[in-house]
Amino acid sequence: MPKGKKAARGKHRWIAIQVNKSIQRDSMKKLLGEKLEGLEWKLFDLEKKANRTFSVIKITLSDYRQALTKLNEISGFETITSSGKIRLVRERLKSYL
């Protein structure tokens, strides 16, 4: 089935997050679900390196500012970068891995 027209898919942002501990994918999803309750998001990438976890989430553009605030309020979490293109976020994240 073909995708809808680009404008119909809605605008979104990709956010790279650094967590200062090693965390499993299921635990990350649960924590993000609690902290980003009411916002539309999806976890895409999750990589671990040296007792740190790096992840990439997709968030709707309308929820972007609120999501940044909520993510940075979580103890041990820090947003690294964000963009409208996942390719750019992944490239920027490579310098941390």
C-alpha positions as CSV (number, residue, x, y, z in Angstrom):
1,M,0.0,0.0,0.0
2,P,1.5,3.4,-1.0
3,K,2.2,6.1,1.6
4,G,-0.1,9.1,1.8
5,K,1.1,12.4,0.4
6,K,3.9,13.9,2.4
7,A,1.8,16.8,3.7
8,A,-0.8,14.4,5.0
9,R,1.8,12.5,7.1
10,G,2.3,15.4,9.5
11,K,5.4,17.1,10.7
12,H,7.7,15.6,13.3
13,R,11.1,16.0,14.9
14,W,13.7,13.5,15.8
15,I,15.5,13.9,19.2
16,A,18.7,12.2,20.3
17,I,18.9,11.5,24.1
18,Q,21.8,10.6,26.3
19,V,21.1,8.6,29.5
20,N,23.9,8.5,32.1
21,K,23.4,4.8,32.8
22,S,22.9,1.5,30.9
23,I,19.2,0.9,30.3
24,Q,17.3,-1.8,28.4
25,R,14.9,-1.0,25.6
26,D,11.8,-2.1,27.5
27,S,12.8,0.0,30.5
28,M,13.4,3.0,28.3
29,K,10.0,2.7,26.6
30,K,8.3,2.4,30.0
31,L,10.1,5.4,31.5
32,L,9.5,7.6,28.4
33,G,5.8,6.5,28.4
34,E,5.5,7.7,32.0
35,K,7.3,11.0,31.4
36,L,5.9,11.8,28.0
37,E,2.4,10.9,28.9
38,G,-0.1,12.6,26.6
39,L,2.5,13.3,23.9
40,E,2.8,11.3,20.6
41,W,6.2,9.7,20.4
42,K,8.0,6.6,19.2
43,L,11.4,5.1,20.2
44,F,13.6,4.2,17.2
45,D,17.3,3.7,18.0
46,L,18.9,2.6,21.3
47,E,22.6,2.0,21.6
48,K,24.8,1.5,24.7
49,K,28.4,2.5,25.2
50,A,30.5,2.8,28.4
51,N,27.6,2.8,30.9
52,R,25.6,5.2,28.8
53,T,22.6,4.8,26.6
54,F,21.9,6.8,23.5
55,S,18.5,6.8,21.9
56,V,16.6,8.5,19.1
57,I,12.9,9.2,19.4
58,K,10.3,10.6,17.0
59,I,8.0,13.3,18.3
60,T,5.2,15.3,16.6
61,L,6.1,18.9,15.9
62,S,3.3,20.2,18.0
63,D,4.7,18.3,21.0
64,Y,8.3,19.1,20.4
65,R,9.0,21.9,22.9
66,Q,7.0,20.2,25.6
67,A,8.9,17.0,25.0
68,L,12.3,18.7,25.2
69,T,11.4,20.2,28.6
70,K,10.1,17.0,30.0
71,L,13.1,14.9,28.8
72,N,15.6,17.3,30.3
73,E,13.8,17.2,33.6
74,I,14.4,13.5,34.0
75,S,17.4,12.8,36.2
76,G,20.3,11.5,34.2
77,F,18.7,12.4,30.8
78,E,20.1,15.0,28.4
79,T,18.9,15.8,24.9
80,I,21.9,16.0,22.6
81,T,20.4,17.2,19.2
82,S,17.3,17.3,17.2
83,S,16.2,17.7,13.6
84,G,13.4,17.1,11.1
85,K,15.5,14.4,9.5
86,I,16.6,11.2,11.3
87,R,19.7,10.9,9.0
88,L,21.1,14.2,10.5
89,V,20.4,13.1,14.1
90,R,22.1,9.7,13.5
91,E,25.1,11.5,12.0
92,R,25.5,13.8,14.9
93,L,25.0,11.0,17.4
94,K,28.0,9.1,15.8
95,S,30.5,11.5,17.5
96,Y,29.2,10.2,20.9
97,L,29.4,6.5,20.1
